[in-house]
Amino acid sequence: MKLRVLRIAILTVALLATSCSSNSIPHFSALAKLGKLAQGASKPAEAPTPRLVMFVGVDISGSFMNGRYFDDSIQFLARYIYGHLNGIGNMEVPHSLFVGSIGGYKKDEPKTLYPIESFQNRSVEEIEARLHEIFPKGRVNHFTDFNAFFTQVGDMIDQKKLLLKPISIVLLTDGDPDLGEGTAAASASESDRAKKFHNLSVTPLEGLSRNITVRVLYTDAVTGKDWLDDMPRKRVKVWTQDAIVMKEWKDPTIYLPDTPFEKQTRFFSWVQNNVDFQPRLRRVD
């Protein structure tokens, strides 16, 4: 309706302008202004450029891959990635996404980080199948080297010039920094447990952004508390979620059966409250 009124006004000014002398400049000025208004009214608003950078690390050590929650974590991750990539349920669309494994066959081994293009333009089922291709059952790593993963993430942020963007690092893991059988960390007594977590280092991430959150999912309550209380950090925020809570995402009262994914409002609310929750900054020395 507004556009129609503007068109009528433009036509009226044009008729008046042609009936006046060439010195009637104000008429032409008014015509130009109305033309710009009409052009602006017909131009759609542009969507904001995504800023979030996401890194996903999957623990493929024997303790997690052969445990009871690995398959559940892959199913959840497929829906989590799909929801973020498509901005469904107010899930933030990422500027960049990288997915890889945590640790390796030897200490400090770099791992492949699969980029966002490996998951774009795929359905939930196709993303889940892709994740099973990347993390096949039976291909177990001997080391769960979180420090090597954090170092590789820091290098990727620097190489890709993703500095100063908000960064979310999601770890699907039981959370135990096991550095392999027979190592000092693996054989440490319970009294040295705090020291094992104190040796975790997010130093490569400090200073890369003012908003970096490490989300450790599928831990147990004790391990989650160890991450919160004993991992040294200054600017990096940490959020943990227990495995017994994580598995509730597919409870039929949350993930409704026979309901299209786009309409899973309870699931999206659950993700916001239990996974994408924004913790407060807490310094640990």
C-alpha positions, 0 to 999 in steps of 0.5 A: 500500500505504501509503495502504491502511494509513493508511485502516485506521488512520484507521478504527480510531481513529474506532471507538475515538473513538466508544467513548470519552467526549467528554473523550478529546481525544487520539483526535481529535487523532490522527485529525486527524493521520492525516487530514492524512498521508493527504491529503498522500500522495495529493497529487502533487508540483508541478513547479518553476516554470521560471526560464530566459529565452532570447533567440534572434537570427538573422543574416539579413545576406547573408553568413550567409543566402546562406552554406552554413550558414543552412539548417542553422542553421534546422533545428537551431534548430527542434529546439533550441527544441522540445527546450527547450520540452518539456524533452526530454533534460534540456533546461531548460524556459524561463520565457520565449522571444523570437526575432528577427533581428540588425540591420536595414536601418539602424543601431540599428533595433529588430526584432520579438521573437516570444514563446514562444507563437509556438512552443508546441504545435507539432511540430518540423516546424511550428516549422521552418516558422514560422522560415522564415516569420519569416526568409524567404530573400531578405529580407536585412538590410544591417546585423549590429548586435549592439549594437542587439540587446543593447540591445533584449534589455536593454529587454525584460528590464526591461519584462517584469520578468525581472531576476535570472533566468538568461538565455541569449542564442543568436546564430545568425551567422557572428559578424562585426560588419559594419555595412554596406558602405562603413562604417568597420567594414566597410572596416577593415584586418586590423590593426583587427580587434580594435578592431571586436570591442572596439566590441561592447557588452553594457553593457545586459545587465550587472547584469540578472542574475548568470547571463547567457550569450551563445552565438555559434554558426556562427562560424569559429575566428578569429571565435570567438576574437575574441568571446572575447578582444576583446568587453568584458564584466564579468559576461556569459559568452561561449561560441562554437561553430564552424560546422564543429562545429555542422553535425555535429548531424545526423551519423547517428551523433549524430542517429539516422535513423528514431528519434523525437525524444524518443529522440535521446539522443546529440543531447541529449548533443551539445547539452549539450556543444557548445551549452548548455555553461556557460563560466566567467566571464572579464572583458575590459576 
